[in-house]
């Protein structure tokens, strides 16, 4: 049997394959760990002392407040307008006592109980009534939840990813999503970690697993997609 390489295949297109534009009907937006425990307003505004440990939180909260959260709000509005599914991923135990947690979360004493305030998504980017929320007790959602099953059930093969921390849970989502065959778009200025150095390093490290866009770039792309779609309907 002869293996036929189609012109639109990864083999034929090479790196350009990852750069293909969003197809709204085949795309989900994944919000990673934007929850009260680390990102809520009262957490961001808590008093911080001096020293390296507090400096990292100061940088993180400042980036969240001035850049990440406003950009996420804009992108959520733009994707919802096109009917793109918004899916929320949070760290949340399935039990009150956390007996279901992964080994790392148990060793790290990380426990956000079922139904707790810590586990809820922050108000600024909160889910709508019928949005899907995926609960995990490890860094990555693909290996520890039914996220892949759900995405495939709904016919999605492209994912847009943003959230925190850039070099931990977000990076894991991007890497494994790419390995599973999804076309991944990472929105760099919708993500945060504890220093600019860590942010930059993470973006460089995962370039082979995703295409990277700023919020402005992706919103412009979505506007162009909507324009072409409207033109096609008019022509028909």
Buried (B, 14 or more C-beta within 10 A) or exposed (E): EEEEEEEEEBEEBEEEBBEEBBBBBBBBBBBBBBBBBBBBBEBBEEEEEEEEEEBBBBBBBEBBBEBBBBBBBBBBEBBBEBEBBBBBBBBBBEEEEBEEBBEEBBEEEBBBBBEBEBBBBBEBBEBEEEBBBBBBBBBBBBBBBEBBEBBEEEEBBBBBBBBBBBBBBBBBBBBBBBEBEBBBBBBBBBBBBBBEEBBBBBBEEBEEBBBBBEBEBBBEBBEEBBEEBEEEEEEE
